[in-house]
């Protein structure tokens, strides 16, 4: 069996009188011939009424399924139609001309209708006739041209002052035109209004302004919509018979599909009807009809009046050949015959006669809009053929009976509208209730008038033109399982859905874009019907609500993902990782399925952030996350916890497998990264723990993996360490130490000791370096290396540093001018703290000291992490009067650049240089160079770690002015330091050989 003829109809919208009439008659014509329609709405939102520019719709919907195309009113641009025609699909244009394409074009007869209306006003004696319409619209410009021709044909002037431009084709445009008319100095006596909607707005505003219509202004409009009959005064209007336009377009496209020659001409229906009511000035209760075909005069003979009625009725019912030759044709003639018999019979009209007439008319159509037109035409006909005084009673009974039928149909329409609104509420609620209904399932169509449907969303990326079918709806009908299938747009709607169309039922398949303002989601195809009487755009509304529902689901998914995933890398976050780790622990407890957890931290990542900026740091983190993910199995989980911390859960993995995976990840991370020509290298310290330790909670597991990672980092950055009992003991010890440090700060257990900086020539001292000690209540006096690393890690170093500064300044105030200055070490955290300078100056001011009594010592490593920012901070400190020293000078980085760029007063030669003197390398030459460099730059030079007489002698020989170390004096408390001010240390300087003083191990910071 051959597939039925399938026509693709492209339309901006399905709603409203104009498009509804065109589509309904097009559907009846093609369905009546056994064909089927796929109607595509090309605008995802309702167009403004005066918008004629084609949209950007370019989706080749159903191109593989259709035989021909009808494009309504600039639905798409010419290239779209040309591609279809090149593919062998004939094209017919309906309602408007599309630029850059020649095709058969069905157009309304704007000229004849407008000329009929203007001449009717002229027949009433009007000579100053104005025009109201939206002149940006091509149809309205055609009607304006005809208005001018009609005036010119009757030697009347077209005064531009009485031409009122409407903003649109709706009531609002008419209201604006009315305000302009009221402000006009010389008003017209009559107006031709381009659309009925304009006229309704015009009448409303003029009536509110207390104009008497039509006495003050006669009005004739265009379109003859139903509302025209119910305004006051009732609106006289030209009927364009849009239904006949749609039917003509249907006949042309079917002829072209059959292979008949259809010239690329403009096809216009020449027959127009002016429906005269009261707004034009015709007497109330005496309507009449005028019909023109070309230049033919008004019809007046009974036969022509009869023919007019038949034309009007057939136009209301126009569909296919079955109407012309079938039973409906006979029923129509029978109904007219009944009217004529009742009017002309000498016998009285009985109730049975009236019931028979109303039933016969009701049976002509089930469409309320068509029935209204039939009743209006029959009533007009009966009034025109009824002879006053002879047929008065019969005419009155027929009029009353048919008016009741019409009122009943209005009531039925109202009930249908209420049902539609109720249906719409159920659909909206169903789509938006995502907790219970999945919008893509199309279950929300249940209970509607829709027979079947399919929803397809664009595959990723949308540019590939593929659609994923995600939902279908076909209750009680055979439809294969299409969900999950992928199809090109050319094959959507799917053929099985089109096969459900029943031509005899007037079924159509409507395809609507599902879009929001920010995203094109896909296409919704539904098997339904055209409602030419509805101003609502039901299917577009559904598509819009579906887009909102999908967007809402997407946003909810993003919220859920953001709650469980890291936004930067896309990896699971701590919360999701713990959920999966908890499940892994449960499996271990239940079935002994092993697992391992890897905790990794990037080494030196802070330097990347500080030197290259946080945006580059983010790119590095994203790349690290990607590399971690690529090295894992699908059952494993990689996560980012924030900063540069990552964790990995390895399912069903023993310790050997965990070590192998860790090395694999490390190898991947050490591969260089390149961003915008910048090479970045990263490595990670990694801690591992396994299920063999019998964990019961995820937090405990992560804690131990984290502890192992810190152990690896401390031993050798970039190393891997397993968590074991030794590590656990160390972790417990660290936790105890943390608590003790907190208590030590609260109970002032820390003390400041002072090591003298000695003049190597005179042996005297007038300055010190402040060093911190912890007088532990149980362990005695502790050196800095036992507590400062922990305080640097937990941030308590800042609190301790401020306390030391305050203690030193207090001591300086007590010593007075005998001590020139005291040097205080600044840790990394302290130097970069935003309140460093104001806090230091506040302390100095509080103790009534000049800033130069305080020297701040900063290591090269701190400065070189962020040189530019460090230079700015150093300059601020120096400008404030503080003395600045470079500590541990010569241990690395750009030492010469540091002295040259940064505002420093002195530098300390690191103790490692003196310790290397006996090794026989080039250290002595380097020391000589450093001392000479200091002298040439005008900087003080201090040698650290002077421990032997040989070292002292060497320093004196190369001209080093000052030094400090155990040879002179270890760090002492403030009371003992004060005693050193009065001592001559020359005896100590002359002692040869190693010092006999007990030594303390040097501390990493604030120590010595």
Secondary structure by P-SEA (a helix, b strand, c coil): ccccbbbbbbbcccccaaaaaaaaaaaaaaaaacbbbbcccccccccccccccccccccccccccccbbbbccccccaaaaaaaaaacbbbbbccccccccccbbbbcaaaaaaaaaaaaaaaacccbbbbbcccccaaaaaaaaaaaaaaaaaccccccccbbbbccccaaaaaaaaaaaaaccccccccccccaaaaaaaaaaaaaacccccccbbbbbccccccccccccccbbbbcaaaaaaaaaaaaaaaaaaccccccbbbbbcbbbbbccccccccccbbbbbbbcccccccccaaaaaaaaaaaaaaaacccccccccaaaaaaaaaaaaaaaaaaccccccaaaaaaaaaaaaaccccaaaaaaaaaaaaaaaaaacccccaaaaaaaaaaaaaaaaaaaaaaaaaaaaaaaaaaaaaaaaaaccccccccccccccccccccbbbbccccccccccccccccccccccccccccccccccccccaaaaaacccccbbbbbbbbbcccccccbbbbbbcccccccccaaaaaaaaaaaaaaaaaaaaaaaaaaaccccccccccaaaaaaaaaaaaaaaaaccccbbbbbbbbcaaaaaaaaccaaaaaaaaaaaaaaaaaaccccbbbbbccccbbbbbbccccaaaaaaaaaaaaaaaacccccccbbbbbbbbbbbbccccccccaaaaaaaaaaaaaaaaaacccbbbbbcaaaaaaaaaaaaaaaaaaaaaaaccbbbbbbbbcccccccccbbbbbbbbbccccccccccccaaaaaaacaaaaaaaaaaaaaaaaaaaacccccbbbbbbccccccccaaaaaaaaaaaaaccccccbbbbbccccccccaaaaaaaaaaaaaabbbbbbcccccccaaaaaaacccccccccccccccccccccaaaaaaaaaaaaaaaacbbbbbcccccaaaaaaaaaacccccccccccccccaaaaaaacccccccccccccccccccccccccccc
